[in-house]
Amino acid sequence: FLPNTDGQETRLIPVTASKYAIEGMVDFLDLFEKIKNRINQNLSIVGIAINQTDGRKLTLETDLEDVLREKYNNLVFKTKISKRVCIGECATQRKSIIHYEAKSKYSNEFKCLAKELLKRVKG
């Protein structure tokens, strides 16, 4: 939930590039639209963030990412978040990845995603 200054309530949707996650997202977006139309017209989606990517350019992952980008176009952020052990480790240490491994590639992925998100929210 990301409140905007214009009264909109925007949502960031994290999704893995997996078959079941994408199928579930279709159902979620259908429900989201129903809620928006019936209960809260101020809801909007700021974007879709692909996370837990393998990074080895697996055919299935690449194909599913292509489907996401084709179907949801500009909603999908350019930055993807890798699946790495250090991301889970930082949670057990109660630190953000930016503080846990400040100079790592993975920390940079989160910084890049945050920059993209801010651009969209601020317009």
N, C-alpha and C positions, 0 to 999 in steps of 0.2 A: 504494500500500500504506500503510494507516494503522493501526498497532497500537492496540488499545484496552486499557484496564487489565483488562478481563475475559477477555483471551486471544483475543478475536476478531480476525481480520485483515480489515479492511474495505477495500472498493475504491470509488473514485470513478470513474465512467464519463463521460468527455467525449464528446459526440456533436454533430455538426452536424445542423441540421434539413434534411437532404437525403434523398431517396428511398433511395439506395444505403447511406448511413450507417445509416439505420433498419433496412433489411433485414439489414445486416451485424450490427447489434446484436442482432437476434433470434437469429441463429446463435451469436453470442458468449455470450448469456445461456443458451442451451441447453448449450453447452460448459461454461460456468461451473458450472451446476447438476450436470453429470456429474462434474466435478472435485471439487466440494464433497461430493457423495454418496460418491464412491469413494476420494478421496485426503485431503481436508482439510475436515472438518466445521466448522472454525472460520472458514471464509470467509463473508463477507457483503458486501452492497452498501450503502454509505452513501447513495448517490444518483447521479442522472444529471444532468450539467451540460450545458446546451445552449450551444454556443459558435459562434463565427464567424457570428453573426446579422447580417443586412444592416441592420436598423433601419428600413427603409422600409415595413414591414408588407406585404411581398409576399405574395400569395395563397398561393403554393405553400409558402413558409416558414411562414406562419400555419397552414395546413392540417396540415402535418407536425408542427408543435409541438402542435397539438390532438390528433393521433394519439398522440404520445408521452405527453402528459398523461393522455389517456383510458386508454391501455394500461398505463402504469406509475404512474399516480396520484401518490401521495405520494413516490415515489422521485425525481421530477423536481424539481430546485431551482427556486424562483421566480425567482432571479436568472439572467439570461442574459448571456453575454459577447459583445460586438460584434466584428465583423471590422474591424480598422483597421490601417493601415500602422504606426502608432506601436507597436503590440504587437510586430510583427516587428522594428522598429528597436531596441527596448530589448534584444532578445536579442543583436543584433550588438554592442551596447555593454556586454553582460554585466551588465545591470541589470534589476531587476524593474520592471514597469510602475509600481509604487508609488513607486519611486525615480526612474524616468525622467521620468514626468509625474505627479507626486504629486497635483496638484489637478485632474486631468482627469476627465471622465465615465468614461473607460475604467478608470482607476485605481480609481475608486469602485466599478465593477462587480466588480472582483476583491476589493475589501474586503468588499462585501456578500456575495459568494459564500463568502468565508472565514468570515464570521460565521454564515451558515447552516450551513456544514459543521461548525463548532465546536459549534453547538447540537445537531446530530445525533450527533456523536461523544461529546459529554459527557452526552447524554441529557437 
